[in-house]
Amino acid sequence: MESAARSLADWLRGWPDGRLARLLVARPDLAVPVPPDVGVLAARAAVRLSVLRALEQLDAFVLALLDGLVLVSADSAGTPLSALLDLVGGSATPEQVGAGVERLQDLALVWGDPSALHVVGPVRDVIAPAAAGLGRPMSTLLARLRVKDVAPVAQALGVDGVVGVVELFGDPGRLTALVASAGNAERRVLEALAAGSPLGQVKDARRPTTPDSADSPVRWLLAHGLLVAIDDDTVELPREVGLVVRGERALGALQPSPPELDAQPAKGLNAAAAHGAAEAVAKVEALLELWATAPPSVLRAGGVGVRDLKKAAKELDVDEAHVALLAEVAAAAGLLDQTPGVEPEWVPTTAYDSWLASPPEARWTTLASAWLGMARLPALAGERDDRDKVLAPLGPELERPTVPVERRRVLEVLAAVKPGSAATPESVTARLVWSAPRRGGRLRDLVHRWTLTEAEALGLTGRGGLSGSARALLAGDEREAGRLLADHLPDPLDHVLVQPDLTVVAPGPLERTLAQELALTADVESTGGATVYRVSETSVRRALDAGRSASDLHELFRTRSRTPVPQSLTYLVDDVARRHGRMRVGVASTYVRCDDETLLSEVLAAKRASPLRLRRLAPTVLVSTSPLDQVLELLRSAGYAPAAEAPDGALLLARPEARRTALRQRPHRHSEAAMTEEHAALSVTALRAGDLAARAARRAPVTTTRSTTADTLAFLQSAARERRQVWLGYVDAQGRATSRVVEPRGVEGGFVSAWDHLRQEDRTFALHRVTGVADVEEGQDPSHG
C-alpha cells in the first residue's frame, strides 16, 4: 500500500494500528486533541512547530541522513534510497542508512517506499538553509545580486550571464574541473569553509575583482565564483562547491553509532551516594527548621531575597547555590510553600511533619523524585535575565518546562554504564549532544553539567556514577530505591564524644531527639564525615531560655557522651545557670528588675547600656522605652545574663513558634510524555472510525435531511436486521453536528440503539436528531481502515 500512496495522509492510512500508536507516543502533540481522521493527523504532522519538536528527537546520524535526503531530492519528485546511499558512500552501511530512514518514516518526517522517498514540506524548509552544514545553492546566492555584479564572474568563467553560471555550477564535471584549477592556498580556503561554517569574513568583500587583479586566495575564489560575497564583509561557499570539495564525505564526518562512554570502576560508589543522600536530607530538614521559626518574606516578584539566602547559607554552612537547590527541591516535594495574605512568607507545609516522621530512605525518595520531575532550574538562581535583573530562587523565572526530560536523559546515559562504574562528564556530554543535537537550546551544555552536579549533591550519584537506588528510582520503583539506599545508610547514633576543649563530636547521623537537644545546646562548628559542635555561654543560655535546667544539661552530656564529661563543661553550665535569670526583663514599656541592688546600679552606670536610657523607679526596678527583645539583646551583649519575664512573673521561655502553611493548589502543566500506549491505542481507534465515517459521508447518502423520517426509520431498521454498518449524521443536544459509523442494534420508541465505532461503546441516538444515513462500503473494517 505504501508504494501507491500519493500523499502523507494516504501513506499513514496504510500503516498498521501499532505503528500509528507509536507515532502518537513519539509525537504526542499530534493527538491533542484527538484528530477526527488521518487526514487531519497528516496535516498536524506537517505543522512547522510540531516538525521542530520532532527534529529534537533525532540523533546526529539520522539528522545527517535527513540533510542528505534534502540535498538529493527535488521539490516534488520522490528520491530513491539508492541516491542517499551514493551520497553517504562508505561512511555508513546500507543497514545503518536503512534503519535511519525508517526512524524518519516512523516520525512522519519522511514518507514513501524506498523507491520514492518524500521529505515533508516544512521539514525541507527547516533543513534546507543549512543542510549538512553547507552553504546555499548558487542559484539562491546569485538571485540576491545585481546582473552587473555577476557579469565579471561570468566573463572569467567564459559563460553567458547568471544562467550560464548556474548551469556551470549544476554540472558536476565542469565544476570539479574549476575547483581543480585552484592553487594550494585557494584549496586550503575551500577545505576550511567546507569542513566548518560556509561563511567567512573578508574586508571589502563586494569590491569588483577579476582573475588578473586578484591579490589573495580569497580574491581569486571570488573572481571565479567559488565564493560569493553576501555583504561588505562576508563571503559564502556555494553548496555545489562544498559538495565537490568534500568528495566522498559529502555529509561530513558521519557517526552512525553513539560515542563511547569513558567509564572506569568507582570503588565505594553506592556508599558515597548514600552519604550524599543522608547529607541532603539533613540539610533540607535544617533549612525548613530554620524557616519554620524565621521565615523569609516572599519577594514582590516571587522568590527568596539575597539577604535571606545568604543567612540560610551561613546557618547551613553551604554556599548560596546549594541553598537554592535545597529550597527548590523542598518546594517541588510539597514541603515548602508561601503563606496566604498580603505579606506572604516561605514556611514549611503541613506535609513537612509527615515527611519528618518517615524513615531517612523514604525522605530521600520523596526529595529525589521531586527533583527528577520538577520543571525548574535551581542553578539559574543568582544569574541575570535579559533586563539585568537577578533571578531569585523559588521565583517564576526559573521555570523551564523541558528540564525534566533533559534531566532524565542525563541519568539514562549514566544508567547505560555498568553498575559500579562512573563515566567522565566529558563523555556523558558528548553522548547527550550526539543523541539530540537540536535539543536544549543555548543552555543545553549547562543543563547537562548542572544536572550532574545536582545529582551528586542529592545523592543520586556517588564518585560520578549512578547509584543502585537512583537506577531503581529511574525505573519508577521508589520502594526498591528506598530499600537499596537503606542498605548503605548507617544506623542513627545515640551517643556523642565530648572533648576537653568544649567541642562535641557526632561521628555520624544522630537520633532525631539527640540531634534536636544538641542543636539547642551547642552550635555547629564544622560538618563532613563527622559533625563538630561547640558548647559556649551563648548556646547554654539558649538552652536555659528554652526551659532546660542545669541538671537537664548535665544529664544530657552524662548519658549521651561516650567520653568522660570534662570539668570545664560542668563549670560552664553551672556558671551560666547561676547567673541566668537573676535579672528579669518584662514589658512596661520594658522593665528590668533584680533583687541585687548593686547589680542594677552597675547596669545603670554601664556605658554599653546607655542606648536603653534606663531610669530607676525603685531600688530593684529599672524601666526603658526600648522594646523587650532589644533590651535583652543589648544587656546580653554587655555581659549580663537577663531572662525574659511573663506578665505573671513567670520565666518566659524562648520557644520560637514553628510555622506551617497549607500547600497551595498548583496549576497543571502539560507534560511532553503525557501520551501513554493505552491512550495512543484509543486515539488510533478513533482515527480509524473517523476515517471510515469521512469516506462514508463522501458517498451519496441513501437518506438525507430532505427525506422523510419514515424513510430514515425504515433504512435503520433494515440495517439493524442485517447487522450492517452505516454512516450516521447526527446533531447533539448542544447543536453540534457530527458524523460517525455505527452498527444499529435496534430501533424502538423514536430511538436507535447502536454500537458507535467512534466512541467504541453502545449508544442511543434520538431519531429526530438524525440528519442523514448511508451505507458504508462493504468490506471496510473501522478498526483497520
N, C-alpha and C positions, 0 to 999 in steps of 0.2 A: 504493500500500500504506500510506503514511503516514496517509491520511485514515481508514482503517479501524482504525488502531491503537487499542487500548483501554488500553495501559499503556506505560511507558518501554521495557520489555523487548520488547513487540510492535513498537514503533517502531524499536528498534535492529535487530531481526531483518530489517527491510525495507531496511536500509542496504546499499549495495554494499561489497565487501570493502575497497576502497581507503579509504572513509570511516571504516570501523571501525578500520582500521590507523592512520589519522591521529588518531583518538580515543585510542588506546593510546599513541601517541607523545606526545601533548599531556598525557595524564594517566597516566603510567607506573605509578602506584601501583595502578591498576585491574588490571594484568596480573601482579602479583607476589603469589602465584604465578598462573599462567595459570588463569582461571576455567574450570570444566568445561563451562559453556554460557552462552548470552547472558542467561539469567535471573539467574544469579549475577553476571554483569557489571553488569546494571542495578541489582542490589541494592548492589553496591560503589559504583556511581556516586552512590547516594543516601546514602552514609555521610557524616555531618557533617564529619569530619576531611578526607575526600577533597574534599568540596564547598569547604571553606575554602581548600584548596590550589589548586583550580581557579579560585576567585574572584580569587586573587592574580594570575592571568594576564590579567585583563580590564583594558582601559583605561578612562579616566574616562567616555567617552561610552557604551560598552557597559554599564558598571555603571549609568549613569543610565537606560538603556533597561530593564535588569532591574528597577530600582526602579519604573519606570513599569508594567511588567507586574504586579508585586506589588500596586501600588496599585489597578489597574483590574480585577484578576482576583478571582474568588470562590475559595473553598477547593477546590471540586470541578469547577466548570464551566470549560470552556475559554474562552479570551479571544481574540476576533478581532484580527488585526493592525490593523484599522481603528481599534479603540479606542485602541491605543497611538499610532497616527498622530495621532488627535484630541488626545491628551494632549500630544504633542510640539509640535503646531502648526507654526509656521513656523520653529522653531529648527533643524530639520534636514530634508533632502529625504527623500521616501519611499525612494529608493535607499539613502541612508545608513542609514535605520532598518532597511530590509530586510537590508542587509549585517550590521548589528549583531545582529539577531535570529538570522541564520544562524550567526554566531560563537557565540552562546549555545547553539544547537542542536548545533553541531559538538563542543562540550564537554559535551554531555548535561546541561546545566543547565536547558534548556527543551526540551520535545518537543511534537510535533504539527504539523499543517499550518497555514497562515496563518488558516484559519477557526476553529481551536480550539487555541490555544497553551496549554500547561500548564507551570507552574513546578514543578520537582522539589521535593518536600516540605521537605527540610532547607534548600534554598535559600531558600524562603519564610521559614522560621524564623530564618535568619541575617539576611536583608534586612529583613523586616517591621518590627522595632522602630525602625529609623531610616531607613526608605525615603525616598530623595530629600532627606534632611536634615530631614524633617518630624517632628512630634510623633506621639504615639499617637492612635488613634481616640477619639472622645468616649466611646463605649461602654466602652472599656477604662479610661479615666480615671475615669469615674463608678462603675465596678464596685468601685473601691477606697475610695469614700466612703460614709458613712452616709446613710440616706434623709433624716434631718433636716438634713444639710449641703447636700443638693441642693434641698431644698424652697424656700429663698429664691430660688434661681436660676429654678426652675420657675415660681414666682409672678411674678417680674419679667418672664418671657417669656410669661406667660399660657398655659402648657401644664400638663398633668397629670403631675406626678411625673417620675421618672427616664425612664420610657418616652416621655413627651411630649418631654423634652429631646433624647433620642436621635433621635426621629423628626424634630424640627425641624432638627437638625444634619445629618440624612441627606437633607434636601430642599434641593437647591442654590438654588432660587428664594428660599425663606424665609430661608435662611442668608445669601444675598447681600444681602437687604434689611436683615437685622440688622446686618451688617458696615457697610453704607452709613449706618446711623443713628449710627455712632460719629463723634465730633468729630475735628478735625485732630490734636490731641495724642494721642488714643487711636489714631488711624490710624497715626501715626508709630511707636508702640509695636508695633502689629501688624506693620508692614512690617519693622521691625528684627528681630523674632523669626522672621518668615517667611523672611527672607534669610539669617539666620545660624542659631545654635543655637535650638531651640524652647524652651529653658529660660531662665528669668530669675530674678533674685534680688530679693526684696522682704521687708521686715520684717513679721512677723505676718501671713503670707500666709493663714492659716486663720481669721483674725478674720472673723466674720459681717459681710457688707456688703450693703446694699440700694442701689438706684439713688439714693434720696434722701440716704443717708449717705455716698455715695462722694465722697471729698475729693481724689482724684487720678485721672489717666487709668487707672492700673493697677487702682484700686479699682472704677472704672466697668466695666472689662472683666471683672473677677471677678464683679461683681454680675450681669452679663448672660451669664455662661458662656463668654465669648470667651477667657478664660484660666481655668485650673483649678489650684487650689492642691494640690500633691502632698506638701508637708511645711510646716513652720512658716516656712521661709524661701525656698521655691522654687515658682514657677508654671510651667505648661507650656501651650504653644499647641496646641490640638487639631488633629489632622491636617486635618479638614474645613475649619477656618478658614484654615489655612496655604494650602490649595489655592485657596480663594476669593481670598485676598489676593494670591497670586502671579498669578492670572489666566491669561493665555496662556503664561506661563513657569512652568507647574506643576512641572516637573522642575528648576527653577533655570536657571542660565546654562549651557546645553549647549555643548560644544565638540567637534563631530564630527571635526575634524582636529587632529593634534598641534600644539603651539605651535611657532612658527618658531624656528629656532636663529639667534641673533645672531652671525654669523660674519664675520670680516674676514681678508684675506690676511695671512699671517705670514711675513715675509721671513726666510730662514735657518732655517726650522723644522727641517728634517732635520739640518742641521749642529749646531743647538743640542741636538737629541735625541741625536745621535751623541756629542757632548761629555758629556752626562749618562750615556750608556751606558758610555763609557770610564771615567768617574769612578766609576760604581757597581761596575764590575768591579775597578778598582784598590782601592776601599775594602773590598770583600769579601775580596780577597786579603790586604790589610793586616790585617784583623780576624782572619782564620784563621791568618795567620803569627804574630800576637800570641798567640792562644790555643793555638797548637801548642807554644809554649815556656813559656807561663804560663797554663795552662788554668784557667778559673773553676770553682768547685765547683757541683754541682747542688744547688739548694735542696731541703730535705726535701719540700716540696710540689711540687717541679719548677720548672724555670726558672733564670734567672740573677739573682743578687742585685744590689741597688742599687750597692754599692761596686764590684763588677766592671764594672757597666755604665758608671759614671762614669769609671773608669780607662780603659776602652776608648774612651770618647768623647773623653777628653783626648788619648790617643795618636793617634787618627784625626783630631782637630781637627774634630769634628762634634758635634751635640747627641745626647742620650741616645735620643731618639725615632728618630733616624737609625740609631744602632747597633742598636736593637731591630728595625728593618726589615731591615737587612743580615743580622742573625743569623737571623731568621725565614726569609728567602728562602734563605739558605745551607742551613739545616736542611731546608727543603722540597725543595731541589735535591739532597739527599743528600750534601752536602759537610761537614756538621757534625752530630755526634751525641754522646751521652753514653757514657762508658766503662762497662763492666760492673763489678760489685763493690759492696762496701758503702759506698765513698766515691767515687761517680761524679763525673767531671769532663766539661766540654764541650770536645771536641777535634775537629780535622778528621778526616774519614773517609779511608779508603784511596782513595776516588773523587776526593778533592781533588787528588792528584798527577796523575791523568789529565786533570782539568779544567785544571790549570796548564799542561800541555803542549799544550793546544788553542789555536788562534788566538783573538784577542780577540773576534771576532764570534761564534764558537762558544760561548765562555764566556758571552757576554751572552745568547744564545738559551736556554742552559740556565737561567740565572737568571730571565729574563723569563717563560719557560714555567712555571717552578716557581711564580712569584708569581701568574700568571694562574690556576693551578689549585689553589693552596693554600687550605684551608678554615680560615684563621686571620686574625685582625685585629691586626696588629702595633701599630696606633695605640692599642689599649686598654692597652698596657703603661704602667704608672705610674698608671692610674686606680684607683679603689677599687670593690670589689664591694659587695653588699648588707650584708656583715658588716664593712664598713670595712677590708677587707684589700687591700693594694696588689697589683695584678695584675702578675706578673713576665713578661718576655719569655721565650719558649720554654716557658712554663708551660701546663698543661692548660686554664686558664680562658680563654685566648684563642681556643679552638676555636669556630668558627661555621660549621656545615655549609652555610648558604645563601650565604655570602660569594662563592664562585667565580661563581655565577650573577649576583649583583649587580655584581661587578667586570666581568664580560663585558658586561653591559647598559650600563655606563657607557662602555666602549670602543666598543661598537657605535654609540652615539649620536655619539661623536666621529668614528667612521668614516663617518657619514652626511653629514658636512661635506665639501665639495670638497677634494681633496688640496692641501696647501699653505696651507690656511686654518685658523683657530682660532676656536672658539665660546667665548663668555663662560661662566664657570662657572654664572652665574645661569640662563642659557637652557638649559644642559645639565640642570641640576637640575629646571627646570620641565618639560622634555620627559620626564625619567625619572619624575617624580611623576605626570604625566598618563598615561603608558603603563602604570603599575601602581600605582594609589593605595593598594591594600590590602596591598602588599608591603613588606617591610623592617622592620616593627616600629618601636620607639622610636628605633633607631639609624639609620633609613633615610637621613635627610639627612646625618648624619655620615659614614656609609659612602660616600656619593657624593663628599663633599668629600675624605675620606681617600684614596679611590681616585685622584682627580685628582692629589693631592699625591704619592702614592707612584709613580704612573706618570711624573710629571716627574722624581722623584729617581732612578728606574731607567732613564731614557732611552727610555721608550716614547712620551713626548710631548716636544715642544720648543716653547717660547713658547705653550703652551696647546693646540697642535694635535697630532693623531696622526701619527706619523712613518710613512714608507713601510714601514720594516722592521716596525713594530708592526702595520700593516694586514696584511702578509703573515703575521705570526705569528697574528693573529686568525683568518685564513682557514685556519690549520693547516699552512702551508708554512714550516717552520723553515729549510730550505735557502735559500729565496728571501729570507727575513728576514735571514739572516746575510750573504747577498751584497749586499743593499741597504745594510746597515749598514757593511760593509767599504768600500763606495764613498765613505763620508763620514768614515771614520776616518783620522787622519793616520798615516803610517808611523812606527814607533818610531825615536827618535833615538839615535845612537851618540856623542853629544857633549854637553857642558855648558859653561856660561860661568862661570869662576872670577873673582870680584870681589876688589878690593884689601881690602875690609872683612871678608874670610874667609867670605863667603857664596858659595854655588854655585847658579846658576840653571839649572833644567832647563826650556827653553822649550816643552816638550811631553812626551808619554809617552816613557819611555826603554826601551831594550832591557832585557830581563829581567836579564841578568848585570850590566849597568851599574847598574841600579836597586838590585840587591842589594848591590853593593860600596859604592854611595853611601850607602845606608841604614845600613851598618855603620860608615862613616867620618864621617858627618855627621848632624845632627838636622834634621828638617823644621821650618822656621820659619813658612811660610805656603804655602797651596795656592790654586789658581784656574786661570787660563789657563796660568800657569807656576808651577812648584813651586820654592820657595826653601829651600835647605838652609844650615845654618851649621856650619862646622868649629870645634870647640873642643878644649880639652885633654882634656875628658872623652870626646868622641867619638873622638879619636885614640887615647887609651888603650884604648877599647873595641875598636878595630880591632887594636891590638897584642895585647890579651888573646886575641883570636880567632885569632892566629897570623900576622897580617900583620907585615911588617918595614917599617922606614922607607923602604927602597928600593922596596918594593911600593907604598907610598902615593905616593911621588914619581912613580913610573912611571904610576900611575893618573891623576894630575892632568896629567902632561905629555902623555900620549897622548890623553886624553879631553876636554881643555879646548880650546875654540876661541879662548880669550883667553890671553894670557901668564900663567903662574902667578906670583902676587905673591911677593916675597921673604919677606913676613911669614908666609905659609903654609909655606914651606920651613923657616923658622926654628922655627915652632911644632912641626912634625913632628919635626925633628931634636932639639929640646929635650926633648920628651916621650919620644922613643925613647932619648935618652941617660940619662935618669933611670929609665926603665921597667925594672924587674927588678933594679936594684941591691940592692934589699931583697926578700927572699923570705919568704913565709909558708907554713907547712905544718902538718900535724897532729901534735900531741904529746900533750896536748890540742891546742894550737896553738903553733907556734914561729915566731920571726922571726929570720932570720939575715942578716948583711950583712958583707962584708969591710971595710967602713968603720966602725971602732970609734967614731969621732966621731959619725957619723950615728946609730948605735944609742944612744949616750949622750944625744943630742938627743931622740930618741924617748922614752927612758926618763924624761927630765925634763919632757917636754911635758905641760901640764895637760890638754889635749884628749884625750891618750891614757890619762889616769889611770883611766877606767872599765874599761880592759882588765886592770888590775892586773898589769902586766908585771913580770917579775923576770929578772935576768941569771944565766944558767947558765955562760956563758963570754964572753970579750971580744967575740965576734962572734955570740952567740946569746942571744935573749930568749925567754921562754915565757909563755903566758897560758892561763887556764882557759876563755876565751871561744871560741865556735866560729870556724872559719876564715873564713867569709863575713862574720861580724861584725867580726873583726879587720881584714879587708881594707877593709870599708866605712868604719870609723872612721879608720883610718890615711889613707885617700884623702881623707876629709873634712878631715883635719888638714893637708893639703897635701903629703903624701908620695905616692910612686908605686910601691907594692909590687906584686909579681906573685905569683900562687899557684904553689906548687911541688908536684909529684907526689912520692910516696914514694921514687922512684928518683932524685930530684934534678932531673928534667927540668921545664921550664916547663909548667904546667898550663893548657892552652888553654881559654878561656871560650867554648866552643861549646855553646849550650843545645840540649838534645835536642828534636828535632821530633817531637811525639807524634802518633800516628794510632790510630784505632779502626775496627773493622768496623761497617758500617751495620746497625742492628738491623732485624729484621723488623717492619714496621708493620702494625697492624690494618687490614683492608679497610674502607673506608667507602662506604656506598651513595651513588651519585650520582643527582641528580634527572634527569639526562639519560641514564640508563643504557639506555633503550629505543631501539634502532635501528629503522630502517624494516624491515630484514630480520627482526629478532626480532618486530616487530609483525605482519608478514605471516604468520609461522609461528604466532603466537598466534591470529590470526583463523582460520586453517585448523583449528586445534584446537577453537576455539569452534564452528565450523560442524559439525564432526564430532560434538562433544558434544551440540549441539542435535538433530542427526539421531538420535543414539543415544537421547536422552531421549524424543523423540517416538515412536521405535520401541518403547521399553520400556513406554510408557504403553498401547500397543495390546496386546490379549490375545495372549500368545505361543502359537505353534503347539506348541512343546515346552517343558516346564518341568523342574525338577529331579525332579518326580514321574514324569516319563516315562522310558521305558527308554532305555538307551544306544543300542540298535538304532534307535529312532525318531530320536534326535538324529543318528546316523550317516547314516541314510537322508535326512534333511532336508538335511544339509550336502552330501552327495554330489549331491543334486538341484540345490542352489544352485550348486555348482561347475560342473556340466554346463551349466546355463542362464545362468551368469555373473550371478547375481542378488546384490544387496546384501542382507545380513541383519543383524539385531541379534544380538549375541553377549554373553551374560552369562558372566563368567569369574572364577575365583579364582586368584590367582598363588601362587608358592611361599611367599610371606610371609603368605598368608591374607587378602590384601586383595581385596575383591570390586569388580569394575569392570564397566562396560557400554560397548560400543563398536559401531560399524558396520564391518563387514568385507565383503570380497568374496572368498569361498572360491575357491582355485585348484586344490586337490586334497586328498583325504583318503586317508591311507595309514599303516599301521602304528600306529594309535592317535593320530595327529597330524593336525591340519588346517593346511595352508599357505594363507595368505590375505593380501590387501592390507588393511592396517589404516588406516582413514581418520583415526583419532585421531593416530597417530604418523606418518602419511604414509610408510609403509615396509612391505616384506614381512615377515611374522612367522609363527611357527609356534606353534600352541596345542595343548596336550595335551587329548585328547578327554575324559579322566576329570575334568578341571577345569572343563569347560563346565557352567554352571548353567542355561542356558536359551537358546533361539534363537527368532527370529521374523522374518517378512518385513518389510522396510522398505516404506513407502508407495511405490507406483510413481510415477515421475516426479520423485522427490526426489534432488537432487544434493548430496552432503555438502559440496561446495566452495562452494555458494551458498545453502544453507539454503532 
